[in-house]
Amino acid sequence: MIDRFQRFRLPRTVEEAVDILISDLTTQQMETMGHMSDEAFDQLCRQLIPHLQHDFGLWRGNDRLLMDCFDKVDNHTDTDPMRIIMERMRERLKVDHGVFIAT
């Protein structure tokens, strides 16, 4: 779980953003997202990305996160930075196979 005070700080890296997103998911939601079809994931992204862009301050001054997103795709700026974060979250959920350790 993300420290209560850290949650209100804007994430500076893709990994920090993913940690925040995952910390808000239930175990069932993690399992569902880890096994979601590409089509269902695309639909989820279309619904969530506008809200998450606002929450994470993308395009509104969170330059560190924006630059980290673009670094992950070799500075191809035609890729939506929030989509980069969502894809990374999905990768982590697939790799973890539903096993999560609470600390």
C-alpha positions in Angstrom: 0.0 0.0 0.0 1.3 3.5 -0.8 2.1 5.6 2.2 -0.9 8.0 2.9 1.2 11.1 2.5 2.9 9.9 -0.7 -0.5 9.4 -2.3 -1.0 13.1 -2.5 2.3 13.8 -4.2 2.3 13.6 -8.0 4.1 10.6 -9.3 7.5 11.4 -11.0 8.0 8.2 -12.8 6.0 5.6 -14.7 6.7 3.1 -11.9 5.5 5.5 -9.2 2.3 6.1 -11.2 1.8 2.3 -11.6 2.3 1.8 -7.9 -0.4 4.4 -7.1 -2.8 2.8 -9.6 -2.3 -0.7 -8.4 -2.6 0.4 -4.7 -6.2 1.5 -5.5 -7.2 -1.9 -6.9 -8.8 -4.7 -5.1 -7.3 -8.2 -5.6 -10.3 -9.1 -7.9 -9.7 -6.0 -10.0 -6.0 -6.9 -10.3 -6.8 -10.4 -11.4 -9.4 -9.1 -13.9 -7.0 -6.5 -15.4 -4.2 -9.1 -15.6 -6.4 -11.3 -17.8 -8.3 -8.7 -19.7 -8.6 -9.0 -23.5 -6.9 -6.3 -25.6 -10.3 -5.0 -26.7 -11.6 -4.7 -23.1 -8.3 -3.0 -22.1 -8.6 -0.5 -24.9 -12.1 0.3 -23.7 -10.9 0.7 -20.1 -8.1 3.0 -21.3 -10.6 5.2 -23.2 -12.7 5.6 -20.1 -9.9 6.1 -17.5 -7.2 8.1 -19.3 -8.8 11.5 -19.3 -9.4 11.3 -15.5 -5.9 9.9 -14.8 -4.2 12.6 -16.9 -5.9 15.2 -14.7 -5.1 13.3 -11.4 -1.4 12.9 -12.3 -1.0 16.4 -13.7 0.1 15.3 -17.2 0.1 18.2 -19.5 -0.3 20.5 -16.5 3.2 20.8 -15.0 4.2 17.2 -14.1 7.1 17.4 -16.5 9.1 14.7 -14.7 6.4 12.1 -15.3 5.8 13.2 -18.8 9.5 12.9 -19.7 9.7 9.5 -18.0 6.8 8.3 -20.1 8.4 9.4 -23.3 11.8 7.9 -22.3 10.0 4.5 -22.1 9.1 4.8 -25.8 12.3 6.2 -27.1 10.8 9.7 -27.2 8.1 8.9 -29.7 5.8 11.7 -28.6 2.9 10.4 -30.7 2.2 7.8 -27.9 -0.2 8.9 -25.2 1.8 9.1 -22.0 -1.1 7.9 -19.9 -1.4 4.9 -22.2 2.2 4.1 -21.5 1.5 4.0 -17.8 -1.6 1.9 -18.3 0.3 -0.6 -20.4 3.0 -0.8 -17.8 0.4 -1.5 -15.1 -1.1 -4.2 -17.2 2.4 -5.8 -17.8 3.0 -5.9 -14.0 -0.4 -7.4 -13.3 0.2 -10.1 -15.9 3.7 -10.9 -14.5 2.5 -11.0 -10.9 -0.1 -13.7 -11.7 -2.4 -12.4 -9.0 0.2 -12.8 -6.2 0.6 -9.6 -4.2 2.5 -9.0 -1.0 1.1 -6.4 1.3 3.7 -4.6 3.4 
